[in-house]
């Protein structure tokens, strides 16, 4: 009786177990490749969202600041403009708090995605790129050792994105509080 095993029938389709094994290994590779593509796209999406939010926030703030200063420093009956100035100032302060939260959360998510790209993630099925991790580590070490011409030793400890997400809203929040105080003092 002739042998009917896989060696005797090379033109025959593989047995289900062979097909399943090939599908599993090929599928896992495709999932890993697809997962990495998704992670990269998600990283760039988060970068774009961060930049768009920051741009919109600064544009909205510039219009509100102009309107608030105009209403606060109006020479025609300052007490008449006080309610409008306070409404604009409070709207600017609330907008600052909302965007501060949004930018901070966006930055946290972006940092998490960057970490997955550099270190990998077994949950996502991404192996990571050691080169990126090594570059990030070297960059952070150099940034922390950098000597600045100004005495702010705290500056190099955080990334420029962190300073954009934290520094700009903090500065504008303080400005809105000062404008509220100025409006009350000017009208009184």
Residue, then its C-alpha position, 0 to 999 in steps of 0.5 A: x500500500x502506498x504511503x499517504x502521508x504529507x511527503x507522498x502528496x506534495x501537491x495536496x493541501x496541508x493538513x488542518x493542523x499544519x494550516x492552523x500552525x501556519x495561520x497562527x504564526x503568520x497571523x501573529x506576525x501580521x498582528x505584530x506588524x499591524x500593531x506597530x503601525x497602529x502605535x506609530x500612527x497613534x503617536x503621530x495622531x497624539x502629536x497632532x492633537x497636542x499641537x492643534x489644541x495648543x494652537x487653538x488655545x493660544x488663539x482663543x486666549x489672544x482674542x479673550x485677552x484683547x477683549x478683557x483688556x479693552x473692557x477693563x481699561x475702557x475710559x468710558x465709565x469703567x464701572x459700566x464695563x465691569x460685568x463684561x470685563x469680569x465675564x471675559x476674565x472668568x471665561x478666560x480663566x475657565x478656558x485655561x483650566x479646561x485646556x490645562x487639563x486637556x493638554x496634560x492628559x494629551x501629554x500623558x497619553x503621548x508619553x505612554x505611546x512613546x514608551x510603548x514605541x521605545x520599550x514595546x508592550x506584550x499587551x499590544x504585541x509590539x516588540x519596541x525599538x531599543x534604538x529609540x529607547x537608547x536615544x531617549x535615554x541619552x537625550x534625557x541624560x544630556x538634557x539633565x546635565x546641561x548648564x544653562x546661562x540662566x540659573x533655572x536648574x529646573x528647566x532641563x528636568x522636563x521636556x519642552x512639551x511638558x513646559x508647553x502643557x504646564x507653563x503656558x496655562x499656568x502663566x495665562x491662569x496667573x494673567x487672568x487672575x491679575x486681570x480680574x483683580x485689575x478690573x475690580x480695582x479699576x471699577x472701584 
